[in-house]
Amino acid sequence: MPPVIDIHDAVVRRGTALLLDGVNLRVDEGERWVVMGPNGAGKTTLLLLAAARMFPTSGTVEILEEELGAVDLAEVRPRIGWASSSVASDIPARETVRDAVMTGAWAVTGRWREHYDMADADRADALLAQWGMAALAQRTFGTLSEGERKRTLIARALMADPELLLLDEPGAGLDLGGREDLVERLGRLAADLAAPTLVVVTHHVEEVPTTFTHALLLRAGRVVAAGPASEVLVSERVSEAFGMPITVERSAGRWFARRAG
């Protein structure tokens, strides 16, 4: 079966900055990946390539069997669910939570002239219930807490029933309770065989659900390690990626990290 993401020798330059340097990545259907690394490692840049929102300077990027640069992006992007802080900033503060989720069907932010039918409304309601937001459906997006916004954005990213779901730091800014709630919900999503292939960027191993299958570690735009999560999220590899001695332990399927020594 063809891969969902197939990246070969991808290089991304912006001016004199080298954001990605010869990155290779293959993600197959049904896999659940976490991407980790220090600030500036290239995590978000890699996710932007996978989201068909950035082109590589060199190398090839194929998403859902379509090569970037050789396909109309309007044909690819609707098949990809995308949630990030940039999406949150584009949603009008006065938009209701329900409408914010429904607009994901058209990959737009803000109700305009697009048409929604009862099936769209029903799907939005079901996703809001799945992500614990049903009671807040008529609240405005601008009044939500950080955790509520993150859950709304994920529901929105799932609205079009994507084949690939990409989440950029969904746990950023959450308190302990919000983080644990998110990890639990992401874990349930990852365990669902009908869920899309999933790639999540995070800074913390504690945010990786037990049901995730693979991990990628980046440092300075290069791949440190990629493969099954149990083989990648280990002390030696994580220490190499973050440039300091780190002890990684696992308990009840969850990972925990601290500085060694």
GUPA-881693 format. One line per field, with one value per residue (C-alpha): residue number from 1; x, y, z. Coordinates in nm, 4 decimals. Layout:
nr <- c(NUM|...)
east <- c(X|...)
north <- c(Y|...)
up <- c(Z|...)
REM end
This chain:
nr <- c(1|2|3|4|5|6|7|8|9|10|11|12|13|14|15|16|17|18|19|20|21|22|23|24|25|26|27|28|29|30|31|32|33|34|35|36|37|38|39|40|41|42|43|44|45|46|47|48|49|50|51|52|53|54|55|56|57|58|59|60|61|62|63|64|65|66|67|68|69|70|71|72|73|74|75|76|77|78|79|80|81|82|83|84|85|86|87|88|89|90|91|92|93|94|95|96|97|98|99|100|101|102|103|104|105|106|107|108|109|110|111|112|113|114|115|116|117|118|119|120|121|122|123|124|125|126|127|128|129|130|131|132|133|134|135|136|137|138|139|140|141|142|143|144|145|146|147|148|149|150|151|152|153|154|155|156|157|158|159|160|161|162|163|164|165|166|167|168|169|170|171|172|173|174|175|176|177|178|179|180|181|182|183|184|185|186|187|188|189|190|191|192|193|194|195|196|197|198|199|200|201|202|203|204|205|206|207|208|209|210|211|212|213|214|215|216|217|218|219|220|221|222|223|224|225|226|227|228|229|230|231|232|233|234|235|236|237|238|239|240|241|242|243|244|245|246|247|248|249|250|251|252|253|254|255|256|257|258|259|260|261)
east <- c(0.0000|0.1415|0.2536|0.0401|0.3515|0.6652|0.9438|1.2818|1.5914|1.3790|1.5713|1.4001|1.5917|1.4622|1.7264|2.0429|1.8546|1.8510|1.5252|1.5356|1.8462|1.7997|1.4973|1.3496|1.0204|0.7680|0.4342|0.2043|-0.1721|-0.3003|0.0222|0.0245|0.3420|0.4801|0.7450|0.9766|1.2861|1.4110|1.2973|1.4185|1.4637|1.2303|0.9200|0.6643|0.8410|0.8142|0.4455|0.3870|0.5360|0.3073|0.0110|0.0894|0.1326|0.5010|0.7206|1.0688|1.3635|1.4863|1.3910|1.0466|0.7336|0.4426|0.1255|-0.1601|0.0121|0.0352|0.3700|0.3935|0.4671|0.2932|-0.0630|-0.3285|-0.3097|-0.6850|-0.7200|-0.4919|-0.5595|-0.9254|-0.8010|-0.5771|-0.6984|-0.4802|-0.4815|-0.2303|-0.2072|-0.2124|-0.5581|-0.6800|-0.5647|-0.7629|-1.0955|-1.3080|-1.3473|-1.7257|-1.7656|-1.9665|-1.7863|-2.0294|-1.9694|-1.5921|-1.6081|-1.8454|-1.6229|-1.3641|-1.5755|-1.4713|-1.1266|-1.2221|-1.2325|-1.5422|-1.8892|-1.9269|-2.1266|-2.0600|-2.3594|-2.3998|-2.6707|-2.8146|-2.5511|-2.2774|-2.4507|-2.4972|-2.1314|-2.0180|-2.2372|-2.1025|-1.7418|-1.8091|-1.9534|-1.6540|-1.4134|-1.6114|-1.7364|-2.1079|-2.2161|-2.0169|-2.1407|-2.3081|-2.0269|-1.8065|-1.4588|-1.2960|-1.4363|-1.2862|-1.0021|-0.6818|-0.7791|-1.1266|-0.9767|-0.7414|-1.0268|-1.2377|-0.9528|-0.9111|-1.2856|-1.2658|-0.9714|-1.1772|-1.4857|-1.4042|-1.3311|-0.9638|-0.7309|-0.4433|-0.4625|-0.1787|-0.1686|0.0981|0.1638|-0.1935|-0.0749|0.1035|-0.0190|-0.2365|-0.2349|-0.1902|-0.5595|-0.6017|-0.2974|-0.4136|-0.7615|-0.6111|-0.3730|-0.6622|-0.8791|-0.5915|-0.5221|-0.8796|-0.8652|-0.5380|-0.6855|-0.9782|-0.8986|-1.1304|-0.9382|-0.7096|-0.3346|-0.2064|0.1051|0.1423|0.4186|0.5048|0.7961|0.7256|0.7274|0.4647|0.2165|0.2548|-0.0502|0.0110|-0.1578|0.0909|0.2969|0.5938|0.8211|1.0551|1.3285|1.4727|1.7703|1.8864|1.6748|1.8107|1.6553|1.8143|1.5937|1.2684|1.0751|0.8671|0.8087|0.9443|1.2792|1.3030|1.1782|1.4720|1.7292|2.0145|1.8145|1.6248|1.9509|2.1052|1.8085|1.7962|2.1720|2.1830|2.1730|1.8090|1.6652|1.3487|1.1350|0.8068|0.5306|0.1879|0.2616|0.3332|0.6758|0.8419|1.1664|1.4048|1.7582|2.0061|2.2449)
north <- c(0.0000|0.3465|0.5659|0.8531|1.0724|1.0060|1.2629|1.2143|1.4283|1.7335|2.0578|2.3823|2.7112|3.0538|3.3113|3.1952|2.9747|2.5991|2.4780|2.1166|1.9381|1.6177|1.4830|1.1462|1.0241|0.7584|0.7403|0.4530|0.4352|0.3878|0.4861|0.7361|0.9457|1.1947|1.4445|1.5842|1.7977|2.1232|2.4686|2.5411|2.1737|2.1980|2.0282|2.2809|2.3160|1.9407|1.9491|2.2338|2.0170|1.7305|1.9699|2.0844|2.4378|2.4717|2.3507|2.2065|2.3967|2.0638|1.6996|1.5488|1.5451|1.3161|1.3456|1.1013|0.9858|1.3415|1.5153|1.8758|2.0969|1.8599|1.8776|2.1401|2.2005|2.2567|1.8861|1.7764|2.0108|1.9115|1.5557|1.6779|1.7816|2.0611|2.2206|2.4786|2.8096|2.9858|2.8422|2.9602|3.3151|3.3169|3.2170|3.5263|3.5749|3.6181|3.2914|3.0316|2.7120|2.5123|2.7327|2.7227|2.3441|2.3409|2.5723|2.2959|2.1201|2.3912|2.4599|2.8236|3.0380|3.2472|3.1862|3.3433|3.2235|2.8521|2.6235|2.3723|2.1108|1.9128|1.6411|1.9007|2.0263|1.6725|1.5878|1.9066|1.8252|1.4699|1.5913|1.8519|1.5788|1.3534|1.6280|1.7376|2.0641|1.9956|2.2179|2.5084|2.4830|2.8255|3.0013|3.2327|3.1095|3.4143|3.3265|2.9759|2.8686|2.7429|2.3804|2.4388|2.6061|2.3140|2.0636|2.2807|2.3001|1.9219|1.8738|2.1265|1.9441|1.6229|1.7873|1.6977|1.3333|1.3664|1.0856|1.2529|1.4508|1.6869|1.8557|2.1157|2.1284|2.0616|2.0491|2.3855|2.6217|2.3659|2.3138|1.9658|1.8792|2.0100|1.8184|1.4898|1.5326|1.5978|1.2997|1.0718|1.1935|1.1720|0.8216|0.7162|0.8711|0.6923|0.3596|0.3953|0.1912|0.4168|0.7317|0.8994|0.8564|1.0897|1.3049|1.5218|1.7669|1.8084|1.9123|1.6667|1.2866|1.3117|1.4247|1.1083|0.8780|0.5087|0.4193|0.6077|0.3749|0.5752|0.8652|1.1026|1.3032|1.6135|1.8327|2.1332|2.0243|1.6703|1.3388|1.1923|0.8828|0.7604|0.4386|0.2520|0.4756|0.2141|0.2207|0.5972|0.7435|0.6122|0.7959|0.7785|0.9073|1.1769|1.2975|1.3272|1.5220|1.7710|1.8042|1.7097|1.3902|1.2940|0.9874|0.8555|0.6044|0.4370|0.3470|0.2030|0.2804|0.6525|0.8130|1.0427|1.2364|1.4235|1.5502|1.2743|1.3052)
up <- c(0.0000|-0.0900|0.2018|0.3255|0.3635|0.1606|0.2003|0.0324|0.0998|0.1813|0.2256|0.3283|0.3190|0.4062|0.3242|0.4969|0.7426|0.6851|0.8390|0.7185|0.5970|0.3987|0.5854|0.4921|0.6343|0.5403|0.7204|0.6302|0.6567|1.0096|1.1843|1.4715|1.4851|1.7338|1.6195|1.8870|1.9182|2.0720|1.9636|1.6124|1.5245|1.2237|1.3650|1.2439|0.9091|0.8587|0.9488|0.7014|0.4262|0.5280|0.5288|0.1721|0.3047|0.2206|-0.0632|-0.0133|-0.1547|-0.2863|-0.2508|-0.3027|-0.0880|-0.1718|0.0336|-0.0231|-0.3445|-0.4804|-0.5296|-0.4161|-0.7141|-0.9554|-0.8258|-0.7589|-0.3841|-0.3777|-0.4499|-0.1665|0.1239|0.1784|0.2455|0.5284|0.8739|1.0147|1.3602|1.4814|1.6639|1.3258|1.2563|1.5975|1.5247|1.1979|1.3543|1.4315|1.8058|1.7649|1.5712|1.7625|1.8522|1.6397|1.3349|1.3910|1.3656|1.0664|0.8607|0.8686|0.6047|0.3584|0.5078|0.5684|0.8812|0.9348|0.7919|0.4501|0.1483|0.1785|0.2281|0.5106|0.5308|0.8207|0.7765|0.8338|1.1471|1.2777|1.2178|1.3906|1.6912|1.7064|1.6966|1.9644|2.1847|2.1161|2.2240|2.5294|2.3802|2.3274|2.6166|2.4701|2.1113|2.1213|2.3043|2.0981|2.0133|2.1724|2.5169|2.5304|2.7551|2.5933|2.6461|2.5031|2.1977|2.1381|2.1520|1.9203|1.6687|1.6652|1.6146|1.3315|1.1720|1.1715|1.0206|0.6583|0.7514|0.6474|0.5483|0.7325|1.0590|1.1566|1.4988|1.5785|1.9543|2.0706|2.4339|2.4330|2.7036|2.8819|3.2572|3.4033|3.3948|3.0417|2.9236|3.0745|2.9291|2.5853|2.6079|2.7002|2.4124|2.1630|2.2879|2.2213|1.8752|1.7966|1.9094|1.6689|1.3566|1.1544|1.2542|1.0008|0.9944|1.2650|1.3138|1.6252|1.7136|2.0823|2.3031|2.5832|2.5988|2.8727|2.6038|2.3954|2.4308|2.4917|2.1616|1.9410|1.7265|1.5911|1.6783|1.4966|1.6687|1.5005|1.5827|1.3783|1.0832|1.0705|1.1693|1.4828|1.4892|1.3377|1.3844|1.6424|1.9451|2.1873|2.0037|1.9469|2.2760|2.4764|2.6843|2.4333|2.1384|2.3282|2.4859|2.1394|2.0066|2.2950|2.3407|2.7085|2.9155|2.9646|3.1311|2.9689|3.1555|3.0795|3.3226|3.2359|2.8708|2.9273|2.8856|3.1401|3.1095|3.3381|3.3174|3.4006|3.6917)
REM end
